[in-house]
Amino acid sequence: MNENMRVLRRLSGLASGVWLIMVGLLLASLLLAVLGTGVRPGWLGGAVCLATPWAGGSLDGVRRLYPGAGGAETDVIPRYCASDPTVHQHLLQGLGAFASYVLVFGGVYLVHRLLRSAAREGMHTVRVANGLRALGWWILTVSVVAEIVQTITRTALLRTLAEEPYGRSSWSAFWAFPYYPVLSALGLLAFARMMRASAAMREDLEGTV
């Protein structure tokens, strides 16, 4: 076994360990929530709070507690917290958090499968290229969908917490395009295409030998 395969096996074991730890923590938190211990994942309950990133102002009390240097202004960002959260508010907050969990859990699982395939068959194979492509499409689509879900749920949650009807301005303010995940996904898709070409060349060379 060459050095590259040994490194791939170590990475595969590491990814497998991370995946198992994440699943174990999720199952443990679900079990603790069912038993009523008060420990639960973010989408199952807890405090319901939301900050409005585009609204703010300055208060004299805050200026005295947190003075700015060199004439810098100290802003106040409104943060709403429900005193007695309803099931609807818990659901809205939970859906936004759940979308991010799906992205991370699915990504770690696909990385684990990719490294396992590379450790077994080598890097320049069709299966590895397909794994890279699957990972790239997962990050590309789920990151955008997760951002849309979070934007919609935060906007809807704000309407249940704040008296002022914000309308469309709140939707556009909460929305933030996931540039880094999208660019990373596009890079993975391009690399998957190159790996597929490399795998085809390898098969041709093996067929001529």
DOGUGU-724482 format. One record per atom (N, C-alpha, C): x, y, z; residue in one letter; residue number from 1. Coordinates in steps of 0.001 Angstrom, whole numbers. Layout:
BEGIN
X,Y,Z,A,NUM
...
//
This chain:
BEGIN
843,-1197,0,M,1
0,0,0,M,1
879,1248,0,M,1
670,2171,-976,N,2
1501,3370,-1033,N,2
1035,4404,-17,N,2
1804,5472,54,E,3
1536,6497,1055,E,3
201,7191,825,E,3
-164,7434,-447,N,4
-1433,8097,-734,N,4
-2626,7284,-231,N,4
-2596,5978,-428,M,5
-3697,5132,30,M,5
-3771,5115,1550,M,5
-2625,5137,2219,R,6
-2641,5175,3686,R,6
-3256,6472,4193,R,6
-2916,7584,3530,V,7
-3509,8863,3927,V,7
-5016,8856,3693,V,7
-5445,8294,2568,L,8
-6877,8232,2280,L,8
-7606,7370,3299,L,8
-6992,6289,3726,R,9
-7628,5438,4731,R,9
-7752,6166,6066,R,9
-6725,6937,6418,R,10
-6806,7713,7663,R,10
-7916,8765,7570,R,10
-7970,9465,6440,L,11
-9010,10468,6262,L,11
-10401,9836,6263,L,11
-10522,8678,5648,S,12
-11800,7977,5638,S,12
-12226,7599,7056,S,12
-11278,7114,7851,G,13
-11594,6789,9243,G,13
-11976,8014,10044,G,13
-11286,9135,9781,L,14
-11614,10378,10483,L,14
-13019,10856,10125,L,14
-13347,10830,8819,A,15
-14684,11257,8394,A,15
-15755,10340,8969,A,15
-15476,9037,9014,S,16
-16421,8103,9599,S,16
-16635,8389,11082,S,16
-15540,8700,11799,G,17
-15664,9027,13218,G,17
-16472,10287,13452,G,17
-16225,11313,12630,V,18
-16984,12559,12763,V,18
-18462,12321,12506,V,18
-18767,11513,11469,W,19
-20160,11206,11148,W,19
-20847,10474,12298,W,19
-20169,9484,12867,L,20
-20756,8727,13966,L,20
-20950,9598,15204,L,20
-20003,10492,15474,I,21
-20139,11393,16622,I,21
-21336,12326,16429,I,21
-21498,12865,15235,M,22
-22620,13760,14972,M,22
-23952,13032,15132,M,22
-24036,11830,14579,V,23
-25271,11058,14713,V,23
-25521,10710,16176,V,23
-24462,10351,16897,G,24
-24622,10023,18310,G,24
-25106,11211,19133,G,24
-24538,12387,18873,L,25
-24977,13580,19596,L,25
-26427,13919,19276,L,25
-26813,13742,18009,L,26
-28200,14012,17632,L,26
-29156,13061,18344,L,26
-28829,11770,18327,L,27
-29700,10796,18986,L,27
-29745,11024,20489,L,27
-28599,11389,21090,A,28
-28578,11649,22531,A,28
-29432,12853,22891,A,28
-29349,13915,22091,S,29
-30156,15099,22379,S,29
-31639,14819,22208,S,29
-31985,14010,21205,L,30
-33389,13639,21025,L,30
-33883,12808,22204,L,30
-33046,11893,22673,L,31
-33437,11065,23804,L,31
-33609,11900,25070,L,31
-32690,12826,25309,L,32
-32795,13689,26479,L,32
-34026,14578,26399,L,32
-34363,15023,25179,A,33
-35562,15849,25027,A,33
-36823,15044,25327,A,33
-36839,13790,24863,V,34
-38011,12938,25127,V,34
-38148,12650,26616,V,34
-37022,12478,27310,L,35
-37057,12191,28743,L,35
-37369,13417,29584,L,35
-37432,14591,28944,G,36
-37812,15798,29676,G,36
-36727,16389,30530,G,36
-35478,16241,30140,T,37
-34374,16782,30926,T,37
-34122,18262,30645,T,37
-34730,18797,29584,G,38
-34501,20194,29224,G,38
-33402,20378,28217,G,38
-32626,19328,27941,V,39
-31585,19401,26921,V,39
-32191,18954,25607,V,39
-32117,19791,24592,R,40
-32751,19475,23323,R,40
-32059,20211,22205,R,40
-32122,19697,20993,P,41
-31576,20433,19856,P,41
-32355,21700,19598,P,41
-31731,22615,18837,G,42
-32320,23942,18671,G,42
-33685,23956,18037,G,42
-33995,22964,17180,W,43
-35267,23016,16478,W,43
-36415,22404,17283,W,43
-36118,21844,18486,L,44
-37169,21209,19264,L,44
-37733,22093,20361,L,44
-37171,23238,20584,G,45
-37716,24091,21635,G,45
-36693,25088,22122,G,45
-36866,25532,23381,G,46
-35977,26526,23944,G,46
-36519,27922,23704,G,46
-35661,28918,23950,A,47
-36076,30307,23768,A,47
-36263,30623,22292,A,47
-37226,31463,22015,V,48
-37485,31917,20644,V,48
-37104,33388,20572,V,48
-35977,33677,19937,C,49
-35471,35046,19833,C,49
-35046,35319,18396,C,49
-35107,36598,18036,L,50
-34735,37001,16673,L,50
-34273,38444,16689,L,50
-33115,38684,16080,A,51
-32583,40036,15942,A,51
-32875,40560,14549,A,51
-33082,41876,14439,T,52
-33339,42506,13147,T,52
-32068,43220,12701,T,52
-31329,42685,11750,P,53
-30011,43231,11412,P,53
-30056,44588,10729,P,53
-31190,44978,10135,W,54
-31226,46225,9387,W,54
-31756,47391,10212,W,54
-32390,47105,11355,A,55
-32967,48168,12184,A,55
-32078,48401,13386,A,55
-31982,49628,13811,G,56
-31157,49936,14963,G,56
-31154,51421,15255,G,56
-30444,51777,16295,G,57
-30371,53172,16695,G,57
-29323,53309,17776,G,57
-29288,54469,18405,S,58
-28332,54736,19468,S,58
-29082,55189,20709,S,58
-28718,54666,21856,L,59
-29306,55035,23126,L,59
-28210,55569,24031,L,59
-28582,56573,24829,D,60
-27585,57189,25699,D,60
-27022,56204,26705,D,60
-27880,55319,27237,G,61
-27400,54353,28214,G,61
-26385,53400,27614,G,61
-26638,52966,26399,V,62
-25698,52062,25736,V,62
-24402,52788,25416,V,62
-24497,54049,25046,R,63
-23281,54820,24756,R,63
-22395,54944,25986,R,63
-23023,55118,27149,R,64
-22232,55237,28372,R,64
-21588,53908,28755,R,64
-22313,52794,28546,L,65
-21761,51493,28904,L,65
-20698,51025,27915,L,65
-20913,51314,26640,Y,66
-20001,50864,25582,Y,66
-19588,52062,24721,Y,66
-18731,52922,25240,P,67
-18346,54112,24471,P,67
-17480,53748,23280,P,67
-17685,54465,22181,G,68
-16887,54258,20994,G,68
-15624,55095,21021,G,68
-14547,54601,20445,A,69
-13270,55302,20415,A,69
-13194,56175,19170,A,69
-12605,57343,19316,G,70
-12397,58224,18174,G,70
-13680,58726,17544,G,70
-14703,58930,18337,G,71
-15967,59420,17809,G,71
-16847,58361,17167,G,71
-16516,57099,17336,A,72
-17335,56024,16760,A,72
-18666,55934,17485,A,72
-19720,55682,16717,E,73
-21063,55566,17267,E,73
-21349,54128,17713,E,73
-22128,53989,18763,T,74
-22559,52686,19266,T,74
-24022,52483,18899,T,74
-24300,51458,18113,D,75
-25663,51188,17662,D,75
-26333,50137,18535,D,75
-27654,50148,18482,V,76
-28465,49180,19195,V,76
-29277,48402,18165,V,76
-29149,47084,18172,I,77
-29891,46220,17265,I,77
-31060,45600,18040,I,77
-32304,45827,17617,P,78
-33446,45223,18319,P,78
-33392,43696,18247,P,78
-33638,43074,19379,R,79
-33694,41616,19470,R,79
-34965,41228,20207,R,79
-35835,40524,19513,Y,80
-37126,40155,20077,Y,80
-37048,38733,20633,Y,80
-37606,38538,21814,C,81
-37700,37217,22427,C,81
-39125,37017,22929,C,81
-39717,35904,22556,A,82
-41082,35601,22982,A,82
-41084,35204,24450,A,82
-41945,35839,25249,S,83
-42032,35507,26671,S,83
-42674,34148,26896,S,83
-43639,33793,26059,D,84
-44308,32491,26138,D,84
-44463,31959,24713,D,84
-43417,31329,24181,P,85
-43432,30922,22764,P,85
-44555,29938,22460,P,85
-45170,30145,21326,T,86
-46210,29234,20865,T,86
-45587,28113,20036,T,86
-46400,27104,19741,V,87
-45929,26005,18900,V,87
-45557,26516,17513,V,87
-46338,27471,17004,H,88
-46054,28043,15688,H,88
-44698,28736,15673,H,88
-44377,29480,16723,Q,89
-43089,30171,16787,Q,89
-41934,29183,16927,Q,89
-42121,28144,17720,H,90
-41086,27104,17827,H,90
-40858,26435,16478,H,90
-41931,26203,15754,L,91
-41814,25543,14455,L,91
-41060,26425,13468,L,91
-41363,27713,13452,L,92
-40685,28624,12535,L,92
-39190,28692,12846,L,92
-38853,28809,14111,Q,93
-37437,28867,14475,Q,93
-36745,27531,14206,Q,93
-37466,26438,14455,G,94
-36870,25127,14260,G,94
-36610,24794,12815,G,94
-37499,25215,11911,L,95
-37298,24928,10494,L,95
-36039,25596,9958,L,95
-35794,26827,10396,G,96
-34583,27510,9950,G,96
-33323,26812,10424,G,96
-33310,26369,11691,A,97
-32141,25658,12207,A,97
-32006,24285,11564,A,97
-33132,23620,11328,F,98
-33103,22282,10759,F,98
-32502,22283,9356,F,98
-32762,23336,8578,A,99
-32207,23411,7223,A,99
-30684,23418,7250,A,99
-30103,24124,8202,S,100
-28636,24143,8305,S,100
-28097,22795,8740,S,100
-28795,22125,9653,Y,101
-28371,20803,10096,Y,101
-28385,19802,8932,Y,101
-29405,19887,8101,V,102
-29495,18980,6950,V,102
-28297,19178,6024,V,102
-27935,20433,5774,L,103
-26790,20731,4914,L,103
-25509,20132,5479,L,103
-25265,20316,6768,V,104
-24021,19846,7379,V,104
-23995,18319,7459,V,104
-25087,17724,7944,F,105
-25116,16269,8094,F,105
-24973,15577,6739,F,105
-25708,16061,5752,G,106
-25606,15456,4426,G,106
-24232,15627,3826,G,106
-23617,16801,4013,G,107
-22281,17031,3483,G,107
-21243,16124,4114,G,107
-21305,15957,5437,V,108
-20340,15078,6118,V,108
-20521,13635,5663,V,108
-21766,13213,5487,Y,109
-22007,11841,5039,Y,109
-21454,11610,3633,Y,109
-21651,12574,2727,L,110
-21134,12424,1368,L,110
-19607,12444,1342,L,110
-18988,13255,2192,V,111
-17525,13251,2289,V,111
-17032,11896,2792,V,111
-17736,11342,3772,H,112
-17380,10023,4284,H,112
-17450,8965,3180,H,112
-18519,8972,2386,R,113
-18650,8008,1285,R,113
-17564,8221,227,R,113
-17265,9488,-59,L,114
-16246,9794,-1064,L,114
-14879,9283,-644,L,114
-14490,9550,593,L,115
-13179,9110,1065,L,115
-13112,7597,1177,L,115
-14212,6965,1540,R,116
-14221,5507,1626,R,116
-14019,4877,243,R,116
-14667,5451,-764,S,117
-14488,4935,-2121,S,117
-13065,5152,-2613,S,117
-12506,6336,-2323,A,118
-11138,6627,-2751,A,118
-10142,5711,-2050,A,118
-10380,5402,-771,A,119
-9459,4528,-36,A,119
-9522,3099,-547,A,119
-10670,2677,-1063,R,120
-10810,1300,-1540,R,120
-10322,1116,-2975,R,120
-10658,2071,-3844,E,121
-10416,1877,-5271,E,121
-9375,2817,-5854,E,121
-8925,3812,-5089,G,122
-8029,4816,-5635,G,122
-8786,6071,-6010,G,122
-8030,7133,-6279,M,123
-8668,8426,-6543,M,123
-9186,8553,-7968,M,123
-8467,8022,-8923,H,124
-8824,8230,-10335,H,124
-9791,7148,-10807,H,124
-11001,7184,-10262,T,125
-12038,6229,-10630,T,125
-13344,6973,-10900,T,125
-14230,6324,-11616,V,126
-15528,6920,-11925,V,126
-16349,7116,-10658,V,126
-16225,6169,-9726,R,127
-16998,6285,-8488,R,127
-16590,7511,-7686,R,127
-15301,7782,-7624,V,128
-14838,8980,-6918,V,128
-15319,10235,-7628,V,128
-15273,10233,-8955,A,129
-15773,11386,-9710,A,129
-17264,11601,-9451,A,129
-18026,10507,-9405,N,130
-19452,10622,-9106,N,130
-19682,11124,-7684,N,130
-18819,10683,-6756,G,131
-18946,11168,-5384,G,131
-18678,12654,-5271,G,131
-17647,13136,-5982,L,132
-17378,14573,-5995,L,132
-18533,15352,-6596,L,132
-19102,14829,-7682,R,133
-20228,15510,-8308,R,133
-21440,15546,-7374,R,133
-21703,14440,-6683,A,134
-22828,14406,-5747,A,134
-22625,15411,-4612,A,134
-21404,15483,-4102,L,135
-21110,16443,-3036,L,135
-21276,17879,-3528,L,135
-20790,18152,-4742,G,136
-20927,19497,-5286,G,136
-22377,19904,-5484,G,136
-23184,19005,-6060,W,137
-24601,19329,-6259,W,137
-25327,19464,-4933,W,137
-24952,18653,-3949,W,138
-25591,18759,-2624,W,138
-25335,20131,-2008,W,138
-24067,20547,-1993,I,139
-23746,21848,-1405,I,139
-24407,22978,-2184,I,139
-24398,22871,-3513,L,140
-24959,23935,-4340,L,140
-26455,24105,-4100,L,140
-27186,23012,-4147,T,141
-28646,23104,-4043,T,141
-29110,23310,-2602,T,141
-28571,22543,-1685,V,142
-29076,22600,-312,V,142
-28684,23898,369,V,142
-27518,24461,55,S,143
-27134,25741,663,S,143
-28088,26858,241,S,143
-28469,26862,-1036,V,144
-29413,27877,-1511,V,144
-30800,27634,-912,V,144
-31238,26375,-912,V,145
-32556,26058,-333,V,145
-32581,26384,1158,V,145
-31506,26060,1875,A,146
-31449,26345,3304,A,146
-31521,27846,3565,A,146
-30851,28643,2745,E,147
-30906,30094,2920,E,147
-32312,30627,2650,E,147
-32977,30083,1630,I,148
-34352,30505,1337,I,148
-35276,30142,2495,I,148
-35130,28917,3017,V,149
-35964,28481,4139,V,149
-35730,29360,5357,V,149
-34475,29661,5672,Q,150
-34176,30506,6821,Q,150
-34731,31913,6639,Q,150
-34637,32444,5428,T,151
-35167,33783,5177,T,151
-36678,33812,5359,T,151
-37359,32830,4812,I,152
-38821,32795,4928,I,152
-39249,32611,6384,I,152
-38610,31690,7092,T,153
-39013,31432,8470,T,153
-38692,32611,9386,T,153
-37559,33278,9176,R,154
-37235,34445,9998,R,154
-38205,35592,9744,R,154
-38572,35782,8487,T,155
-39539,36830,8179,T,155
-40887,36544,8825,T,155
-41318,35285,8721,A,156
-42589,34921,9332,A,156
-42519,35008,10854,A,156
-41389,34625,11435,L,157
-41238,34702,12884,L,157
-41244,36150,13361,L,157
-40597,37033,12613,L,158
-40573,38448,12995,L,158
-41979,39030,13041,L,158
-42830,38612,12120,R,159
-44197,39127,12101,R,159
-44999,38690,13308,R,159
-44568,37593,13966,T,160
-45254,37175,15190,T,160
-44666,37817,16436,T,160
-43489,38427,16317,L,161
-42822,39015,17477,L,161
-42909,40535,17520,L,161
-42922,41184,16368,A,162
-42888,42646,16303,A,162
-44254,43190,15907,A,162
-44616,44339,16470,E,163
-45907,44957,16151,E,163
-45879,45634,14794,E,163
-44739,46213,14422,E,164
-44670,46932,13148,E,164
-44650,45953,11986,E,164
-45525,46129,11018,P,165
-45488,45240,9833,P,165
-44333,45633,8914,P,165
-43335,44772,8822,Y,166
-42146,45093,8041,Y,166
-42343,44860,6551,Y,166
-43153,43886,6163,G,167
-43412,43640,4752,G,167
-42225,43055,4027,G,167
-42053,43471,2777,R,168
-41003,42887,1941,R,168
-39608,43280,2383,R,168
-39461,44408,3050,S,169
-38126,44863,3436,S,169
-37453,43870,4373,S,169
-38236,43209,5232,S,170
-37635,42245,6140,S,170
-37121,41028,5377,S,170
-37845,40597,4328,W,171
-37406,39437,3554,W,171
-36070,39722,2877,W,171
-35940,40862,2243,S,172
-34698,41196,1553,S,172
-33554,41432,2530,S,172
-33862,41892,3738,A,173
-32799,42145,4709,A,173
-32277,40846,5315,A,173
-33136,39882,5518,F,174
-32698,38598,6060,F,174
-31969,37758,5016,F,174
-32242,37979,3749,W,175
-31648,37159,2692,W,175
-30174,37493,2514,W,175
-29354,36465,2480,A,176
-27920,36623,2215,A,176
-27499,35474,1318,A,176
-27104,35780,105,F,177
-26748,34727,-839,F,177
-25530,33962,-341,F,177
-25562,32625,-328,P,178
-24423,31830,175,P,178
-23292,31739,-845,P,178
-22521,32813,-975,Y,179
-21484,32873,-2002,Y,179
-20429,31778,-1811,Y,179
-19917,31636,-597,Y,180
-18832,30684,-378,Y,180
-19259,29240,-642,Y,180
-20414,28779,-122,P,181
-20835,27411,-475,P,181
-21060,27220,-1969,P,181
-21640,28214,-2629,V,182
-21907,28075,-4063,V,182
-20602,28008,-4846,V,182
-19642,28874,-4524,L,183
-18359,28846,-5218,L,183
-17616,27537,-4936,L,183
-17685,27054,-3696,S,184
-17051,25779,-3373,S,184
-17691,24634,-4150,S,184
-19027,24674,-4253,A,185
-19728,23626,-4988,A,185
-19361,23646,-6465,A,185
-19259,24823,-7058,L,186
-18870,24918,-8462,L,186
-17453,24386,-8676,L,186
-16566,24661,-7728,G,187
-15215,24110,-7820,G,187
-15219,22592,-7732,G,187
-16052,22032,-6860,L,188
-16143,20574,-6753,L,188
-16694,19956,-8031,L,188
-17693,20611,-8634,L,189
-18261,20090,-9879,L,189
-17229,20110,-11010,L,189
-16442,21188,-11069,A,190
-15396,21248,-12091,A,190
-14331,20185,-11843,A,190
-13951,20000,-10577,F,191
-12960,18992,-10250,F,191
-13489,17587,-10525,F,191
-14789,17372,-10297,A,192
-15388,16069,-10593,A,192
-15324,15764,-12085,A,192
-15533,16785,-12891,R,193
-15440,16582,-14344,R,193
-14014,16203,-14752,R,193
-13028,16854,-14146,M,194
-11639,16507,-14449,M,194
-11299,15101,-13963,M,194
-11827,14728,-12807,M,195
-11578,13384,-12288,M,195
-12206,12324,-13186,M,195
-13366,12623,-13736,R,196
-14009,11666,-14646,R,196
-13151,11483,-15905,R,196
-12615,12599,-16425,A,197
-11728,12484,-17585,A,197
-10474,11696,-17240,A,197
-9937,11913,-16030,S,198
-8751,11173,-15603,S,198
-9056,9685,-15455,S,198
-10269,9383,-14939,A,199
-10646,7973,-14790,A,199
-10790,7300,-16155,A,199
-11324,8022,-17133,A,200
-11461,7463,-18478,A,200
-10087,7207,-19098,A,200
-9138,8131,-18902,M,201
-7787,7924,-19409,M,201
-7131,6724,-18743,M,201
-7375,6559,-17450,R,202
-6800,5411,-16737,R,202
-7345,4100,-17295,R,202
-8654,4059,-17553,E,203
-9243,2845,-18115,E,203
-8688,2550,-19507,E,203
-8477,3598,-20311,D,204
-7898,3388,-21640,D,204
-6474,2842,-21551,D,204
-5695,3385,-20615,L,205
-4319,2915,-20454,L,205
-4293,1465,-19980,L,205
-5177,1139,-19039,E,206
-5211,-246,-18562,E,206
-5657,-1206,-19653,E,206
-6506,-714,-20573,G,207
-6968,-1580,-21661,G,207
-5900,-1830,-22711,G,207
-4951,-905,-22846,T,208
-3895,-1064,-23854,T,208
-2713,-1866,-23355,T,208
-2617,-1998,-22007,V,209
-1468,-2717,-21440,V,209
-1692,-4236,-21565,V,209
//
